[in-house]
Amino acid sequence: MINSFDNAVDFAKKWIDLIHRSTLTEGEAKGVIEESKYNFAEHFNRGWLDYRKSVTEAGDWAAVEWTGSGAVFQDVLGREYIDCLGGYGMMDLGWSHPEVVDTVRAQLGRTPMPSQELIDPLRGVLARLLSMITPGDIKYSFFAASGTEAIEGAIKLAKMYTRKDGFIVAVKAFHGKTMGSLSMMGKADYRQPPGTLYGGPVYHVPFGDADAVERQLDICHKVGIDIAACLFEPIQGEAGALVPPDDFWPRIRAVTKQYGVLLIADEVQTGLGRTGKLWGVDHWMVVPDIIAIAKSLGGGVMPISAFSSTEEIWQCMMSPNPFIHTTTTGGGALACSAAIAAIYITLRDKLWEQAALKGDYLQNKLRFLAEQYPQFYASITGKGLLIGQHFHNPEVGYKVAAGLFKRGVLVAGTLTSAHTIRIEPPLVITFEQIDNVIDRLADTLAEINKTI
Ligand SMILES: Cc1ncc(COP(=O)(O)O)c(C=O)c1O
């Protein structure tokens, strides 16, 4: 018997109708919650439900996100949250920035995706725009959708240009979870389960330790292992907003040049203003050879990522085979229109300056609270609005994150641990909202203090 797929048609139609609805009744909203939980548990990944505060800490009804604006979003029941997670760095412009949405809508009215054969204008515009704002002589870019794809491209480019295979990366580094980027990751939790990864040599050194990078390059040179590139985040994000010593980036820039090794900056999370400079490496006035960008490049509206480099390095992308690196959906017109708008707003509003000011303000207040509760806090780290609260143990971190969620503030641990709770709100968060977050955190800490 031929399957008519009637159930699938009805199911999809129901959801298309819901997407078009601007309001739901309370009963419908509760239906959405129950169905969302079921869909995750039975068809996506039930493990996620155990980790999500939206399920465990939202009261009688799990929090299913529905809509948002600026630094505030609402769940389907209309409960409001101040977003201090910012989609792990994707929401620098906040939820649904109206100018990005407008630009994308206008492009949508014309065409969402390229033919793949003619010249699509926006891809070129975005590449040129990036050449205007990236450090040094960086001039050419390739576009994909995710951060991990940007890193894959950066790794491949470094190998093709140098014709070498080795990489030096950092312990605790996070570069993505596809096979190449995963090989560069500095966490056993993610690297071990899939078994053998990238076949070439990958050496991990402690993050921020320029001596270790120099030593590793020297050893590789002496024993004849060819290193293509050193790859680091300017400030480690997933590791908990860890800032390297000030001499780290200048020294690794100098030593990579000395050994003819490329320097790749993973600006996927730090890029476009989050740390108080447009690029993380700008804190140390360092110009990398290759830069990877993603997350906020799409303005929190479309997925888009890029890896970019100089004309000299890019030659191997253009000749002899200009199609050596392609992807069908990456760099489509909608994604590029979002990125062009996101860059425009970031530059026009000098959002990195806001990140620096608000970050100082927030970090000072956090340090004050940390001093009041030394039994809980180990340290506060970070730059701009990429901030880590480090606790002596993960139980306290979890209670802080859960207590904040109950009080309408979303923060995040690292992916599977609450030892460190990250605060990385949209850069457009207001000072008043920051004060609100701090009040709710103080309240949470006082409550935890009573129960421990
Ligand atoms: C520094 C860094 N690089 C790469 C990635 C991977 O990006 P994506 O999750 O878009 O693949 C992340 C994601 O958190 C990241 O923080």
The ligand as an ORCA input file, in Angstrom:
! r2SCAN-3c Opt
* xyz 0 1
  C      34.867     29.786     19.813
  C      33.917     28.890     19.094
  N      34.270     28.339     17.937
  C      33.439     27.544     17.247
  C      32.190     27.250     17.727
  C      31.259     26.364     16.936
  O      30.223     27.119     16.415
  P      28.849     26.415     15.993
  O      28.191     25.961     17.242
  O      28.083     27.471     15.264
  O      29.219     25.271     15.096
  C      31.767     27.798     18.939
  C      30.437     27.491     19.492
  O      30.132     27.731     20.624
  C      32.650     28.637     19.635
  O      32.310     29.190     20.808
*
